[in-house]
């Protein structure tokens, strides 16, 4: 179509934890041109994720994608790992609509991509691109993307119906960079915040003035939070820099922050930017006024009916409960933390 919208994907990888939510929410605390709240996608690994928070994330209209159970190579691409995350989402968080996959370390193979299609996934978002490409179907294999990925070039894929949302690299001071560009040159010696903002903006402007391929802000939110002495440097200024970029980018006409699922809905039936706001998948999704505590249904949030509320966190124990093949789960199981957390739920 002519004059397509400019999409921005604000995406997060790895576990959903309470300490990461403030920085994630700050990036998404904005509205699209039709006045509806912006939504993001979190490619979630099971290990260390809090299913209660996962429920709230999806209840607020955001998307949760599959990022395996353990995030450990090479097993994370197996059927058990991929399916185990979806089982966890359904049975621990009550989330039934996990339709996208990002393989940990983007360590996909021909076989694992084909497996996604057989499992009924809607899209994969693991392939890296240095070209500003729109999402494409994998019906006829990949399209010449060989950058730093297992070579599928020229391979025929049996993945009919599966979409690929390529992760488009940002060109930074150190060359192409896929995620967490604010950590260039290194985590401990990053580029200044002003340079983070200007680098993101100059890359974005090339998308916006060019073919308007979706622009990705791909992050591990742990790098955007406060310092964790001894392991994680202070990310406060990095977060401010990314927020400044989003502020400036969103001042342009026809710029929308969407989930990957919303992007796929658009790809199935593209419309000019002027018509996007009236599409069903772009209608306002306001979060329910309270936390919910008995899961989601296909049609939305179910009413809260657990007297006194209740939630639990299961970390390492999930791995056992997800029917992973026993040999591997034994080696990753380091503790059996299970705590009740009634105070976090505000059900009547
Ligand atoms: Zn990851």
Boltz pocket constraint, residues with backbone or C-beta under 6 A from the ligand:
constraints:
  - pocket:
      binder: B
      contacts: [[A, 13], [A, 14], [A, 43], [A, 67], [A, 71], [A, 104], [A, 105]]
      max_distance: 6.0
